[in-house]
Amino acid sequence: MGDNKVFVLGGEQTDFQRNWSKEGKTFVSMMREIIEDSLEKTGIEYSEIKRLNKENRVAVFVGNFDAEQYTNQGHLGAFLTEVNPAFYGVPGARYEAACASGSVALDAAISHIRTDDYDLAIVLGIEVMKTVSSSVGGDFLGTAAYYEKEAKGVQFPFPKLFGKLADVILERYGLKEERFMDALAEISRINYANAKRNPKSQTRSWFMNKEHALARGGDNNMAVGGRLCITDCSQVTDGAAVTVLASKDYAKAYAKKHGKSLGDIPRVKGWGHRVAPITFEAKKDESVGDKYILPWTRQTVKDAYKRAGMDVKDIDVFETHDCFTSSEYAAISAFGISDPGKEHIAIEEGTIDFGGKKPINPSGGLIGVGHPVGASGVRMMLDLHKQVTGNAGEYQVKGAKNGLMLNIGGSATTNMVFIVGR
């Protein structure tokens, strides 16, 4: 078993503002478009896929949460054959871990390259969500929790679970409610403001400011789960993203072909993967007496730092899983940006803001960019690639060399972290 380095060649994402059902298009149209765009972006031809496949050196990894319910279709790993005949015979499979589906697809691809099975891996994350009403969609999302115990017959189960996380943060750390809710509103404001700079974000033309985020409970910002309101939530999104990964030998040849050196191509420097108890109550009980409310999320970050031989001081940019403002709040201490219970101070001091010392979600995150569930992990890695290669356009963090992403599934049940850098 080798431990080959894994390089990130880039990729593309769809415009997360689009409503594909309204356009009369299906997930197959989305796959076709994103594969075409990402191959063009990375300069890889279909003939190259055919060439690699003759030697069995290319594979496809699809991250998707719930196409069975949203669009009545399983077996998504086989659908690149509908995109182009170049994919006939190419190994492919669909990977699922709720909202971390994109990351488990990345993880599988990375593992295969590390063990020298393939030279090139095309990782596609995809979700169509606007095929159903928000309440039906909310019920589908409930299957990412323990459906029978936590979601059945509950309207919008996930906002309620992350509302409970907000409650536990308040209780455990003895925070002043007003200060804490202000910090959550600031997380919302930052993500929406960042998304304005991102030409592919879902909310780039929406109006949002701190005042609106603080006006919780009114007609324009209804309560959805405990203390959390609409401005604390990520979006319902149709979208796909592709990230192309490569072995060292392939990346070397690729760099040469494109007039670059291997040092110009980022690589996956560290990774972490841990699974916490599935129900939120069990998580809450397990973490009693721990400094961290989500100790397994913290452990996943620590595992990635250890594997990379790095620490928070080495990370220039973060992409995190802000499915709700409370999940981003908890991530701040998990990353080591602040001590647990002191996250609000890092927020107030502007540390995580776009121009701060440790910017989180310059892309806009799940709140600003959007959250097509199975695509989010792949989109995060794509954004880290953009940042560390200086190709993030208006949302570029100056001088970013190393980035970290946290993608979670369920109520912080599946935790996946990757560190990407040059």
N, C-alpha and C positions, 0 to 999 in steps of 0.2 A: 504494500500500500504506500503510494507516494504521498508527499505533502507538497504538491506543486502550488506555486503562487497562482492566484486567480485575478485576472485583469478585467477592468470594466471599459468596454469600447464606446459606450453611450447608448443612445436610443431615442425614443420620442414618446410623447403622450398626446391623446386626443384633446380637443378643446372641451373642457369639462362643463362649459356652459350649454352645450348642445343637448337637445332632447331628441334622441334617436327614434323613439316611437312616433313622435310628432312628424319627424321627417319621413316616416314610413320605412325606416331601415331596421334591420335586425342585428343581433350580436355578430352574425357572419359578415355583414357589411362593415361593422366596427373592426373586426379582426383583419379584414382585407385592407382597410384604410391604414390601420396602425402598423401592420407588417410592412406594407409598401413604404410608408413614411419613415419608419425606423431603419429599414435597409438602405433607403436613399440617404438618410442622415449619417449612417455609419459607413456608407460606401461599400456595402456588401451586395454582390449581385446574386440572382437566383442560380446562375451557373456555378457560383462558388459553393452554394449549399449542395448542389448536385455533386460537385467534385468531392466535397468532404464526406458526403453520404456514401459514395462508392467505397470509401475506406471505413465507414461507420464511425465518423469522427464529429458528427453534429447531432444535437438533440434539441427538443422543444419541451419547455416546462410551462404549464399554464396554471396560473393562480386564479381561482374563482370560488366564491363562497356558495352561491345559491341559485345557479341558473335553472335548476330543477323547478324551483317555485316561481322565480321571476319570469322565466321564458320557456318553461316546460321542456328543458333540454339538459341531459347529462352528457358524459363522455366528451367533454370539451377538449381533452388532450388530442383528439383525433381530427379536430376541425381545421387545422392548418392545411390539410389536404384539399379543403374547399377554397383556400386562398390561391394556391399555385401548385401545379403538378410537381414542382421541384421538391415539395414536401412528401411526395409519395415515398414510403419506405423509411422516412425519418422517424426515429423513436420519439414518442410524445406521450405525456400523461398530464392529468389535471390534479392539482394539489389543493387541499382545503384545510384551513384552520381558522374559520370564521373571518374576522377582520384582519387576521395575519396570514391569510391565504397567499398573498403575493410574496411574503417573506419565506413561507415554507417552500414555495416554488423556487425562489432564489437559493435557499439553503440546499435543496436537492441538486440544483445545477452546479453550485459551488462544490458540493461534495464529489460529484462526478468528474469535475475538472481537477480537483485536488488528487483524486486517485488515478488520473490520466486515462479515463475512459473516453473522454471527448476533448476536442480542441475548441469547439465553439458551442455555446449554449444560448438559445434564444428564449428569454423569459418574458412571458406575456401575462400581465394581470388584467382582468376584465370583469366588469359587472354592468348589467343593464338593470336599472332600478325603477325607471319611470313608466314601467309597463302597468303599474298598479297604484292605487291610492296610497297616501302616506300611512293610513291606519293599517291597511293590509300589509304594506311593506314593513311597518313596525312589528307586526306579528311574525313575519318571516325572519326579521332580525332577531326575534326572541329565541330562535333555535340556536343562536350563538351562546345563549345562557343555558341553564338546565330548564328546558321548556316546561316540563310538567310542574316543576316546583317554583319557577321564577317568572314565567312568561304567560302561561296559559290563562286566557280570560283577562289579562292585564292590558290596558291600552297603553301603548308606548312603553314597553318594559325597560328598554335600555336607558332612557333619560332617568327613569326611577332608580335604576341600579347605580348610576353615576351621581344621582342626587344623594343617594345613601353614602357614597364615597365622600361627598362634600360634608355631609353631617358628621361622619367619623373624623375627618380632618379637624373640623371645628372643635369637637369634643375632646379628642386626644391631646391636641396641642393647646387647648384652652385659649383659642384666638378670639379676639373681638369680632363679632359677626360682621359689623359694618366694614371693618378693615379687610377682612377675608373676602367679602362679596365685592369690594372695590378691586381687590387683586384679580378676582375672576373676570370682572368687567374689563380690566386692563389687558388680560390675556386675549379676550375677544377683540378688543380694539386693535391690538397689535396684529393679530392674524388677518383681520379685515383690511387693515392699512397695508400690510405686506402684499396681500392678494391683488391690490390695485396695481402693483408693479408687474404682475405676472400675466402675460398676454393669453395664457391658457386657463386662467382660474375662473371658476364658476361665478364668483361674486364680484368680479372686477368692476362691474358697473353699478353695484348696489350702494346705497347710502348707509353708512354706519359710523357712529362716533361714540365716545365714552359715555356721553349723556344718555344716548339711546340704550347702550348696554346696561346702564345703571337703572334705567326706568323699567324695572322688572315688574311683571304682573299686570301691566296695562294691555289694552287691545292690540298694540303693536309689538308686544313682547310678552306673550302669554307664558304662564308657568307650565312646564312639561313634566317635571319630576322633582318633587320636594322643593328645594330652594332654586333649582335651575330653571331657566327660561329659554325661549327660542334663541336668544343671542349667545347662549352658552353651548349650543349644539353645532355639530358638524352638519354637512348638507346631505341631501339625497341626490345622488349623481349617477348619470350614465357616463361611463368612461373606461378607457383602456390605456395601458402604458407598456412599453417594451424596454427592457434593458438587455444588452448583448454582452455576454461574458466570454472570456477566452483564456486559454492556457498561455504560459509564458512564451513558448516557442511560437505559437500563433500570433500573440501580441507583438512579438519582436518583428516578425515578417510584416505584419499589418502596419506597424509604425514606420518601417522602412518604406513600404509602398506609398504611405501618405506623407512622406518627407518629415517624419518625426523620429524621436528616439524613444526607447522603451520607458525612459524616465518621465516622458510626457504623458504616459498612459496610467491612470490611477489603478490601484489594486485594492482588493479586499484585505485589510490588514488584521481585522479581528472580528469575532462573531460570538454571540451568546444566544442560548435558547433554553428557556426554563418554563415549566408549566405549574401554575399555582392551583389550589383547589378550585373546582369549577364553580361552586356557588359563592355568591358574595358574602353570605353569612359565615361560611367556612373560612373564607379569607380573613374576615374581620376577627373571628375567634382565634385563628392561628397567629395573628399578628399582635395580640394583646401582650403588652410588655416589650414589644420590639420598637426600636426608634422609628422604623419605617412601617407605614401602614400597608405598603405593598412590598414586603421584603424580597419576594421572588423577582420583581421588576428590578429592584436594586441589584440583586445577585446577577441577573442577566447582563446588566451594564458592567458590573465588576468582572465577570467572565470575559467579556469582550475587551475590556481594558487590559486584562492580564494576557490574553492571547496576542494582543497587539503590542504589548510592552509599552503601553501608554497610560495616561491618566487624563482627568478633565482639563488639566492645564495645556495639554497638547491638541485639544479639539477646538477648531475655529468656528464651526457651524454645526447646528443640530437640526434635524428634522424629526419631530415627534408626533405621537398619536393623540392629537387633541380631538378625540371623538366628542369630548365635552371639555369645558374649561377645567373641570376638576381633575381630569386625567392628565392634562398638561401641568397643572399645579403640582401634582404628585411626582411628575417626571423630573421636575427641577432639582429636587434633592436626590432622586435616583441617579441622575447624571453626576452628582457631586458639585453642582453649581452653588448649592446652599446646603446648610445642615437641615435635617428634617424638622419641620415646624417653623422654619425661617424662610420658606419659599417666598412669602409675601414681601420680604425685605428686598430680595433680588429683583422682584417685579417692580417695586416702588423705585428702586435705584436705577432702573433702566437697563439692567444687566442683560436681559433677554430681548430687548428691543432691537430693531434692525441695525441701529448704529451702536449697540451695546457691546460689551466685552464678550458675551456668550450668546450671540443671536440664535433664537429658536424660531424655526419655521419662516425663514425669509421668503419661502414660496407662498406663504399664506396658510399652510397646514390643511388639515381636514375641514376646519371651520371656513377658511377662505378659499382654498383651491377647490374643495369638494372632496367627497369620500365615496367613490365607487368601490365598494367594500373589497373585492378581490384584487383591485388594481393598486390600492394605496401603498402597499409595501414596495412594489416595483417602481411606482412614481417617486417614492422617497429616495430610492437608490439612484434613480435617474437624476433627481435634483442634487444629490451629493456629487454625482459625476460632473454636473454643470458647474457647481460651486468650485470644486477643486481643480477644474481645468480652466476656470475664468470665463465660462460661457453662459453665465446665468443672466446676462443682459441687465435690465434695470434692477433686478433683485440680487445682483452679485454682492457678496460679502467681500470687502477688500482683503486681498492677500490670503484667502482661505486655502489652506494646504491639506487639512484633514477634517473630515466630517463624520458625525455619528448619527445613526437613525434608530429610533425605537418604534416598532410596530407591534400592537397588541391585538389579541383576539379575545372576545368575550369581555367580562368585567375584569380585565387585566389578568386573564387566565393563561393564555399562550403569550409569552413574551419573547420577542426576537429583536436582537440588536446587531447591527453591522457597522464597522468602522471602515471608511473608504478614504484613501489618500494617495498622494503621489510620493 
